[in-house]
Amino acid sequence: MTAFELLSPAVRKFVRDKRWESFRDIQSAAIKRIMGSDDHYILASRTASGKTEAAFLPILSKVDFNQRGVAVLYISPLIALINDQFMRVEDLCSDMEIAVTKWHGEANRTLKNKLLKEPRGVVLITPESLEAMFINKPYDLKSLFSNLKYVVIDEIHSFIGSDRGIHLKSLLSRLQGVNFGGFSIVGLSATLGDFSEAKKFTGKPEKTVVLKDPASKDLDAVFKYFEQTGSSLPLDLLKDLYQETRDSKTLVFPNSRGKAEEVAVSLMKIAERVAGHRNYFSHHSSVDKQVREYVEEFAKSKIRRNFTIACTSTLELGIDIGSVDQVVQLDAAHSIASLIQRVGRSGRREGAKSKLLLYATSSWSLLQSLAGWILYLEGFIEPPEIIDYPYDILLHQALSVAKERLGITKKELIRELKHNYAFGLIEEEDICEVVEHLIAIDFLEELGGELIIGVEGEKIVNGRDFYTVFNAQRYYKVVSSGTGIGQIPLTAQVRESENILLAAKIWKIRFVDHDAKKIEVVQTNDGRKPLFFGEGGDVHPRIREKMMEILFNEEHFPMLDENSAREIDKLRMEFHVFPLTDLHVQRPMLIGAKELALYSFTGSRINRTLSFLWGLSGVEVRLDDEQSCFGVEAAIRDVGDFSKLLVPSLDDLDFHLENFMYAHPDILSGSKWAAYLPVKFRLRLLKQRYFDFEGTGRFSEVKWVGNKQ
């Protein structure tokens, strides 16, 4: 039977009414497999290939929605994506009279109450709202999800290797505990190189099938180089960017919110001078929600009007903004996966190519961008980060389970946590130690043979902030004459008379109200330099290795423009002085009169570990991670081979790590719940997430090769 024939009559009618001539490859494959088994699936294909329909067409055909209870749960990383997908899913379900309900903090309360009274249909939710449901509505969970048949996880790659991903796994495991017949999980992903971590979200990776559409769009890439000498983007770059984008629909991805604002404001100024269109916007998490929604609707509805949106990862995921002609990346993306996800936003019309225009403002950013692009063309995407021992999320979920149960024995709590597949590799004795620690600090209290939330625990568990496992930055709302503009992180530089860029405009701070967490601003154009807010990310070792390979060969790259090619040649000439013969075990060492420069060409975490271990050996180094370079006083050459200084077998490593942790109290700030763990588990998290001792151990084989004298 064909995929179409396998669908239910109601779904076939929907397809005919939409006048779809055929299914895409991923849709046909998904329909045939999902209709034929109850396995778990990961559907992987490029952006805008119809993955949502690939999941929902067979699910809607297969599931009996007449039974009481929610039948399908759709989980999204973003509220904005839920709001966007709601219309799409509701369109699929409307003629079949299947209820579709949004459940998140901004959703209609009346409709949520209606769902509680009459649980049915499809529910769209975020992990944080699902957590809140476990905490606040434990008695409703069974009536809602006891007959759940399918969980669809959208943009599953965005959860992998993160605390949110571990949290989601734990919630899915707990959901199985209130479900009678078991449910299947279907994950949707556009960008993954290795699917092993994605399969773990189902709890049964051996019974999880990956359906991958190998088809990819044609990609056109052009690299341009404009050197940046100050803190602002080069004027020539902005002029060129304006020329390249003025007659198209374009997304520009800088690597920070501040740069996104700088791009939007600068292009708007150029457009005003030359009487061009005024459709220049910024879109990121600091921009007010209503402004972001206006930008999305403008892009989607103004089919015949060109626009440029300077954005961050808020438009990297699958929010529908219609057809985009090209994508611009400003300097090296944090990862290959992120870059490809961004490029996939363009060329969504049938037969259209995806177009990437990449601007680099430093030679090393250009080199990293080129290395990432070449690796992608060779079929490499960074493997996902593996978090096998998430002690911090274990602690959070121990409190969540205790709160949900309103009383649970210590033995039952430990057993439930041990059986939760998110924590399957954590030893039971470690779980016991975490639970005992929670009792000791009064987060849990033993009462009548059961554990309840303790006095100190109540202060944390009863706040809205408990539902999230990521550390939210401290933001202040920005308003002008009572109108919300957005929000910005509070830093020491945020003070009266300073200028900020937000929502593609320049604002002067009139006053900061710390009690109301509000910043009053007025629009300005006084020429005062605005504040920028940056973001960063770790680089994978393979990218750095490819950067070195490019420097030590003479390959020509057709995607480079004349300036870019010249800049790569300059870098090659600089490294021509190092007589390397084996790039696997040799690294360049520039011997200067006062300083040595060691180019490790390895990942960010290994660089941090090298810096730490050399420090323990008495070698003071200055790390420049962008260039993967360590500056060392020249006198240190007397100690001989640097690899002998790594001493990875230090018996007192934990002692030194503990001292390091106390000297850098914010070192685990990315882990919201680590601060409440016993010290031994915080040290283990430090080894897992900040350092890479295993990778550095392999690096000890490296031979440093000095420049020709």
N, C-alpha and C positions, 0 to 999 in steps of 0.2 A: 504493500500500500504506500501511496505517496504521503508526504508529511501533511498535506492539506486534508487528505481523506482520513487521517488518524484523529483529526480534531473533532470536537463535539459540533453538532449542528449549529448551536448558537454562536460558537466561535467562528465557524466557517462563514456564517452570515456576516459577522463583523468584518472578516477579511474581504468578502465580496463587496460589501458596502464601501469599503475603503478603496476598492478597485486596485488592489495590489496584484500585479501581474505574476509575481513569483516571490518566493522566500529567498532571503539571503542564505549563504552557506551555513552560518552559525545557527540561524533559525531552523533550517531543515534538520540539521544534526540534533539540535536540542529537542525539537518536537519528537523525533523518532526515538531518542534515548529516554527522555523523561516519561513519555507515554508508556514505555515498555518496561520500566523498572522503578523501584523506590530507592535507588542508589542516591548518594550525594553527588553533586556536580559542580565543577568550576567551568564557567563559560568565558573563554578568553578570545577577544578579538579587538580590532582597532576601534577607536572612538567613532561614534555615529554609525555603527554597523547593525544596530537594532537588537542589542543584547537584552534590553528590558522586555521587548516583545518575545524574544527567544525563550525567556523564562516564563513569562505569564501566559502565553498562548496555550502551551500544553498543561500548565498548572490549572488554568481556568477550565480547561476541557476535562480534566481528570478529577477534580475535587468536587465533592458533594457539599454545596453551600447551604443546603437545607438543615444540616445538623446545627445544633446550638453551639456557639463558641466561635472564636476567631479561627478561620481556616488557614489564612496566609498572613505572615508577618514579614513586612519589608523593612529592612534596617539600613539606614543611610548614615554616612559620616557627618552630613550637614543638614540643618533645618532648611536652608535655602534649596537644597537638592530635593528634599521631601516636598516642599511647596511646588517645585517645578515638576516633579514626577507625579504629583497627585493628579494633575489634570490628565496626564498621559494614561495613568492606571484607571482613573475614573472613566475616561473615554472608552477604555477596553471593557469596563464592567457595567456601564450604564444600561445598555440594552438587555443585559442578562439579569438586571435587578440585584446586583451584588453590591452591598454597602461598602464604601471605601471611606476610612476615617483617618485623619491626621492626628497623631498624638505626640505633642511636644509642648514646651512652655508657652509658645505663642498661638497654639491651636485653640479653636472655639471650645469653651468649657461646656456649653450646652450639648454639643455633639459628643464630647467625651463622656458626659454623664449618661447620654442616651446609649452609648456603647456598653457602659457598665451594667445598665438595666437589661439590655438586649444584645449580648455579645454575638457578633456575627461578621462575616465578610472578610475584608482585607484591612489591615492596620499598617500605617506607615509611621515609623518611630526611629529615634536615635538611641544609641546605647545608654546615654545618660538618662533619658526618659524611661527606658526600660528598668534601669536601676532604681529610679524614683518609684516606679510601680511596685517593685519588690519591697521597698521600704515602707511606702505609704498605703499600699492597697494589697497587703498579703492575702486577705480573705477573698479578693476578687480574682486573684491569679488563676485559680483552678477553673472557675467558670469562664474566664477569658481564654485560657490556653490549653485546657485539658484535651480538646479535640483538634489542636493545631496540626496541620498536615505539612505545611511548607514554610521555611524561612528563606527569604531572598536577601542576600547581603550585597548591596550595591557598592561599587568602587572598593572591592575587598582588598585590593593592593594598598589602599591608604591606611588600613588598619595593621598591616603586617609589620613586625619589628617595632611596635610601639606599645606603650602602656595601655592605650585605648584598645588595642588588639587583644591583649591579655585579658582585659576587663570584659570585652565582648565574648571571648571564649568562655570565661567563667559564667557569664549570664546565660549563655546558650546551654552550658552544662546544667545549670540550676533550672533552666526552663524544662529540660527533659524530666526533671524530678516531679513536675506538676502535670506532665503530659501522659495520657493513658496509652495511646497506641504508637507513640514515636513519630517524629517528623523528619522530613528530608530537608537538606540545606542545599541551596543553589547560590553559588558566589559568582558575581559578575566582575570582570577585570579587563582593562584595556592594555595594561603594561605590566608584564611579569616575565622575568627571565627563567625563574625557577619556581615551580608550583608546589614544592614540598611543604613550605610553610603555610600556604593558602589551604592546602588539604587538611591541615591540623585543626582548622576552625570547625570541622564537622565532628571532631572527636573520634572519627574512624577513618583515618587517611587511607587505609587499605581498601576501604569501600567507597572511595571518592574518585570519580572519573573526571578527567580533564578533557573538555572538548575545546580544541584550539583551532581557530581559523587562521591558517598560515598566510592568507592573502593580505597584502599590505599595499597601501597607496604609494604611488610614485612620489618621491620627495625631492624637491629642488632646494638646495641650500647655497647661500652666498655668505661668506665671511668678510667683514669689513673691519678696519683698524683705525682708530683715532685715539692718540695718546692723551690721557688725562693727567694734567700736571697739578691741579688744585683739587679742592673737594667737590667742585661742581662739574657737571658733564661738559665736555668740549663743545664750544659753539658750532664748530664745523660738523660735529657729529649730529647735533640737533637739527641743523639746516639740512643735512643729508637725509636724516630720518623723516623730516617733514616732506621733502621731495619724494621719497620712496613710498610714503603712506597717504598722501593727501587725496589720491584718487582711488582709494580702496577701503575696504572694511578690515581693520587691523587690530590685533591684540598685541600689546607690547608688554613683555615680562621682564622687568628688572628683578633684582634679588632682594629688594626691601621695599617697605611701604613708602619710606622717604624718597627713594629714587622714582617710584611710581608717580608720586606727586610732582617731583621735579620735572619729569618728562611731560606730564599732562599740562602743567602750567606753562612750561617753555614752548611747547607746540602751539598752545592757544595764543601766546604772545606773537609768535611768528605768523600764525594765521591772521591775526588782527592787522598786522602790518601789511600783509599782501592781499587782504580782502578774501581770504579763503573761508571754507566752512568753519563753523564754530563747534563742531561735534567732537570735542576732546574731553575725555572723562577719566577719572581714577576709580578703581574698584579694588578694595581690600578690606580687611576686618575692622580697620579703624573708621571707615566711612559709614555714616549712619545707614541703618537698614533700609529706610525708605528711599534714600538716595541710590543705594545699590540696586534696589528693585526697579527704580526708574531707569537706570542705565541698562539693566538687563532687558527691560521691556522696549526701550528705544532701539537697542541693537536688533531685537527680534522682529519688531514691527515695521521699522523704517527700511523697507526692502531696497528702495531706490536711493537712499541717502548714505553717503560714506561716513565713516566714523573711525576714531582711534581710541581704544580703551587701554590705559596703562594700569596693569593689574598684577596681583601676586597669585598665590595658589588658590584664592577664592574662585578664580575662573579656570583653574587647571583641571578641576573635576567636571562632571558631566552636566552642569547647569546649561540649559538650552538658551543660546543667544542667537540662534539662527545661523546663517551662512557667514563665514569669515574667509576673506581672500588670502590673508597671509598672517604669519606669526613672526614677531620680532623678539629675539632674546637679547637682553643687554648684559653682557659679560657672562662668564661661565655659570651654567645652572648648577645647583647643588648636587645633582645626580643625573645620570643618563636617563633613568626612568622618568624623572620629572621633565626633562627636556622633550622626550618623545611624547609624553602625555600632552604637553603644551603644543607641540607641532601638530598633533592630531586634531586640534581644534579648527585647523584650516582645511580647505579642500573637501568640505563635507558634501558638496553637490556631486551627483553621480558623474564620474568621468573627470572631475577636477583633481589637480595635483595639490598635495600639501606643500606649502612654501614656507621656508625658514630664512629669515634674514638675521644674522648674528653680528652684533657690534661688540668689539672688544676694546677696552680702554687701557689695558696694560698688556705687555708682551706675555706675561705668565697666564693671564686670563685667556688670552688668545690661544696659547699652547694647550691649556687645559680643555678649552672648548673644542679645539680640533681633535685632541686625543679622545674625548668622549664621543664625538661624532663618528670618528673612524671605528672605534670599538663597536658602536651601534651598527654600523654598516657590516661589521664582521660578525654580528650576531650576539654581541655581549651586552647584557644589562646587569647591573650590580645584583648579586644575590641578596635576598632580604636579610635584615638583621635578625639574629636568633636570640630570643630571651627565654632560656630554659628554666631559669630559677628566679622567678619574679616575686621575691619575698615581700616587696612593698605592696603589690596588688593582693597578695595573699592576706596581708594584715588588713587591708581595706575590706576585703570580702569576708573575713572573719567577723568584723564589726557589722557588716551588712546582713549576714546570715543571722547573727544574734538578734539584730533589730527586727528582721523579718519574722523570726520565730517567737519573739516576745518571751523568750525563755527556752534554753536548750542545754542539755547536759554537756559537760566538757568532752566526754567520750564521743557523743553524737556530732558535735561541732568538728572535732578533729577528723572523724571518719568522713563527714561530708566534704571537708576541704581536701582530704586525701583522694577521694573518689572524683573530685572535680578535675576534668581532664586538662584544665588550664594549669594545674599545679602537679601534674602526674609525676614529674621528675624530682620534686622536692621530698626529701626523706620525712617519714612520719615523726621522727624525733625532732626535726627542725620545726615542723608545724606545731608540735607540743610546746616547744620553747617559745615560739612567737605568741601562742595563746597564753602561756604562763606570764610572759612579759606584759601582755595587755591587761592581765589581772593585776600585776604588780604596780602598774602605773594608773590603775583605776579607770581604764577604758572599758574593762569588763569587771563585773562583780559576781561572786558566787553567792547565790541566795537559795536556800532550800534545795540544794543539790543541782541547781540549774544556773547557767550563766545568763545574766542580763547586762544591758549597757550600764556601765558605771557612771559615777558623777562627772568625771572628766570626759568620758566618752560621749555623754549627752551633749556637751558643748560643741562637739564636732559632728556627731551623727545627725543632729536635728537641724543643721543648717543646709541650705540649698547647695552649698559648695561641696558637700559630701558626695553628691551624685557623680561628680567628675573625678577622674584619676589623673588629669593633666593639671599643671600649675598655671592658673590664669594670672596673667600679668596685671598689675594694679593700674586700672585705667580711670581717667577722668573724662566726663562727658564734655564735649565742646559745643557751646551754644552761642548764637548771635541774635540778639534782640528776641530771645525766647524760642528761636528756631534751632532744632538740633542739627549739627553739622556732622558729628561723628564722635569718636573717642580716641584718645592718644594715651600711651603709657606715661605715667608720672616719673620724670627724671629730675635731677638737680637743675637741669637747664631750662625746665618749664617754669618760667617766671614772668612777671609783668614786663611789658614793652618788647619781649622777644616775639619774633615772627615764626609762624608755623605754616606748613603746606598741608592742606586737607581738602578733599573733595574738589581737586583741580583748581583751587584758589589759594591766595596768600592772605593770612589773617594775622592781626596783631593781638597779642594777649593783653586784655585790659585789666583783669584781675583773676586770681585763682582762689576759689572757695573750697577750702579743704574739708569743711564740715559737710557740704553738699556734694563733694567730689565733682566739682563743676568748674569749667574754665570759660569765662566770658571773653569773646573775641569780637573784633570788628574787621571788616575787609580792608585791606591796605595794599599799597603798591609803592612803598617808600624806599625801595632799593636795599633795605636791610636784609642781610643773608638769613634765610630761614633755617630752622632746626630740621635735622633728618633723623629718622628712626630706622636702624638697620637690623638685619637678621643674618644668621650664618648657618653653615652646615659642614659636616665631615665629608672628606673625599676618600673614595675607595682606593686601596693600594693599586689595583690594576690600571686605574686611570693615570696614576703617577708613573707607573712603569711604561705605559704607552707614551707619555710625554717624553720620557727619556729615549725611547726607541725612535721617536720622531727626530729628536735632536741629533742622534747618532746615525742617521741615514740620510740619503739625498733624494728621497721620494718627492715627487711633485704632486701637489694637491689642487685639483681644478676648482674646488669650491672657494679657494682663497682669492680675494681681489689683489691688485698689485701691491697696495700698502701692506696687506696682511702677509703676503708671500715674502716681501722684503723684511718684515719684522721677524718672521720665522728664520730666515737666512741669517739675520743678525745674531739671534740666539744660537744658531748652529755654529757660527764663527766663534762665539764666546766659549763654547764647550769643545771646540776643535782642539784646544790645548791639552785635553785629557786623553791619554793613550789607552782608552778602554778597549779590551778585546773580548770580554764576556759580560754582557749586560745582566746576566742572572746573578752573578756574585760580586761584581765590581760596582763601585760608586765613585763619583768625582769628588776630589778634595782640593779646593783652591787654596794654595799656600801663599799668603800675603806677608808683608813685613811685620804687621802687628796682630794679624788675626787669620785664623783658618776658617774657611767656609765649607761645611760638609753637606753635600746634596744627597739626601737619602732616597729621594724619589719613591716614597712609600706613603701609605695612608695616614690620615690625620691622627687616628688613635695610636698607631705605632709610633708616630713622631712624638706624641705626648709621653708615651711610655719610655722611649729612648731618652727624652729630656729628663724624666724622673730618675731613671736608673743611672744616667751619667752624673746627675746631681748627687746621688748617694755615694758615687765613687769619687766625689770631690771635684768633678769637672763642671764648671759653670758654663752653661750654653744659653744662647738667645735663639729661640725658635721663630722662624718665619714660615708658617705652615703653607702660605700661598705658593712660595717657591720651594717648599719642602727642604729648607736649608737651615743649618745650625751654625751660628757664629761662635767661635771658640778662640780664646786668647792664644796667640801663636806659641807661647811658652809651653803649652800643654803637649806639644809634639814630643816632648822629652819622655812622655809616659809610654810611647810606643803605639801598638795596635789598639785602636779604639774598640774593636770588637771584644777585646779581653776585659774591658771595663764594664761590660753589661751584667756580669755576675747574677744570672737569673735564679741561682739556687740559694739566695740569702735566707738564712733561717729566721731572721727577724723582719722579713718583708712586711708582715702585717703591722708590726710596731711602727715601721717607717710610714706605711700607708695611713695608719691612724694619726700620726703626727701631721702628715700632709692634709688629711681631712680636716683636722682642727685648725690648721693654718689657712685653709681655704673653705670656710663654712658654707659657701654657696656652691661647692663643687657638685653636689647632688641635687641642685635646685630644680633640675628637670624632672626629678622624681618627687611627686607631691607627698607621698606617704613614707618615704625613707627615713625622715627625721624621727619617726616614732618607733623605729626598729631598734633592737639591741645592736651594739656596735659591731659585733662579728658579722651580722647580716648586711649592715651598711658597707662594710669593707668588701664583702662579696659582690654587692651591686657596683661598687667602684671599679672592681676588677672587670666586671662584665661589660659595663656601659661607657666607662671613661677611658680605661686603659685597654691594651691588648698584649698581655704578657706572652701568650702563645705565639702570636705573629712576630713579636719582637725577639723571641727565642730563635726563630728561624733566621731572623735578620742578623744574628750574631755571627753568621758565616760570611758576612760581607767583607770584602777587601777594599780599603780606601786607596784610590789611585790619585796621586798628586799631579798637578799641571806640569807640563814640560818646562824645564828651567832654561 
